[in-house]
Amino acid sequence: MGFRKKNKSPPVLSHEFVIQNHADMVSCLAMIILLGLMFEVTAKFAIMFITVQYNVTQVLDEKTEPVNLYQYGPKDVATVFFYLLIAVILHALIQEYILDKMNRRLHLSKTKHSKFNESGQLAAFYLFSFIWGCSILTAEEFATNPTFLWEGYPHTHMVFQVKFFYICQIAYWLHALPELYFQKVRKEDIPRQLYYICLYVVHITGAYVLNLHRLGLVLLVPHYLVELLFHASRLFYFSDENKQKGFTLWALLFVIARLLTLTLSVLTFGFGLPRTENQGFSLAEGNFNVLTIRMTCLAAICLTQAWMMWKFINFQLKKWREHSQNQASKKRTVSPKSKPHKREPARGGAANGVVKSEDKTSPRARKAKAS
């Protein structure tokens, strides 16, 4: 992107050519899908990629207007694919017009340069998702009635905002996989990024498919807030290494978010869902309220939280060791060097058994006086 030299054009369809021009190629593909709306023959296929599918009109009361709700289905794969392309384009725009310009000013090393790009991209996504998730939760009754997490399960119907939120979430985390290649991520950083990308894809897709989108949304919003604070603090740290106060607040909120996630998960899978009326397994009805699936979901969440806490503790211990080493090195440089003490004159005119005369006249003068 901004750092890549384009003086010599690489061979067509080579690795470097694809990396340099991947945003343009993806934009062309997205434009082809959008142009499909202009023709009647291809419009019905293009709509499947662009708009949210499986619309269901539900009449709650004769006096109220019908409500448009949505379900999920196989056509959602096409919608996820289209918004994956949009995510790649937005990723390239943020990288080229914001992050690369900031990198030029900061003159970071290669390691910090890679982490700065990662934190910049994720901070923008977490901020957008957190605001969007909060706007959805304000319209729900969770703040006053936490039992809405399991009441009326299976929650097969979703409002437009909830379904579109999940479509965009799955599309973003799937787009992060090819970005490892497009952004030339270092080999030592690939396993770490693959871990959390796959965890996001599995957990968000699982909540979407198992009709647990209420619980998933409630758990994602505080988690995204904590991750936003961490990556924002890391951005400030790269600009000025003295700005580390954000990490302290992040550490506190991280532990609270993990406890909140475990509490709500145990409450939902261990207490709420087992007491609902609809018990059993039915793909047609979207009902997955059986003991095996409940325990599998709870175990997956608990293991993920334990893994995150293990990484968090190791990170804090490493940071504490580095801080203690820095403090020790500073004390060594600040402490003055020991200076040799001057020997004090002996009292009474004697030192080490030798009597010193207080007469300061020369030996010749003393001989002359004696004679």
RAKA-V861949 format. One line per field, one symbol per residue. ss: DSSP state (A for helix, B for strand, O for the rest). phi: phi as a letter, one per 40 degrees, with the letter a starting at -180 (. if undefined). burial: I if it has 16 or more other ideal C-beta (glycine too) atoms within 10 Angstrom, else O. Layout:
ss = ???
phi = ???
burial = ???
This chain:
ss = OOOOOOOOOOOOOOAAAAAAAAAAAAAAAAAAAAAAAAOAAAAAAAAAAAOOOOBBBBOOOOOOOOBBBBOOOOOAAAAAAAAAAAAAAAAAAAAAAAAAAAAAAAOOOAAAAAAAAAAAAAAAAAAAAAAAAAAAAAOOOOOOOAAAAOOOOOOOOBOAAAAAAAAAAAAAAAAAAAAAAAOOOOAAAAAAAAAAAAAAAAAAAAAAAOOOAAAAAAAAAAAAAAAAAAAAAAAAAAAOOOOOAAAAAAAAAAAAAAAAAAAAAAAAAAAAAAAOOOOBBBOOOOBBBOAAAAAAAAAAAAAAAAAAAAAAAAAAAAAAAAAAAAAAAAAAAAOOOOOOOOOOOOAAABBOOBBOOOOOOOAAAAAAAAO
phi = .ccccbcbccdcgcccccccbcccccccccccccccccbccccccccccccccgcbcbbcacccccbcbbbbacccccccccccccccccdccccccbccccccccfcccccccccccccccccccccccccccccccccbccbaccccbcgccccbbcdcccccccccccccccccccdcccfccdcccdcccdcccccccccccccccgbcccccccccccccccccccccccccccacccbccccccccccccccccccccccccccbcccbcccbhbacccgbbcbccccccccccccccccccccccccccccccccccccccccccccccccbccccccccggbafgbcbccccccccccccccc
burial = IOOOOOOOOOOOOOOOOOOIIIIOOIIOOIOOIOOIIOOOOOOOOIIIIIOOIOOOOOOOOOOOOOOOIIOIOOOIOIIIOIIIIIIIIIIIOIIOOOIIOIIOOOOIOOOOIIIIIIIIIIIIIIOOIIOIIOOOOOOIOIOOOOOIIIOOIIIIIIOOOIIIIIIIIIIIIIIIOOIOOIIOIOOOOOOOIOOIIOOIIOIIIIIIOIIIIIIIIIIIIIIIIIIIIIIIIIIIIIOOOOOOOIIOOIIOIIOOIIOOIIOIIOIIIOOIIOOOOOOOOOOOOIIIIOOOIIOOIIOOIOOIIOOIOOOOOOOOOOOOOOOOOOOOOOOOOOOOOOOOOOOOOOOOOOOOOOOOOOOOOOOOOOOOOOO
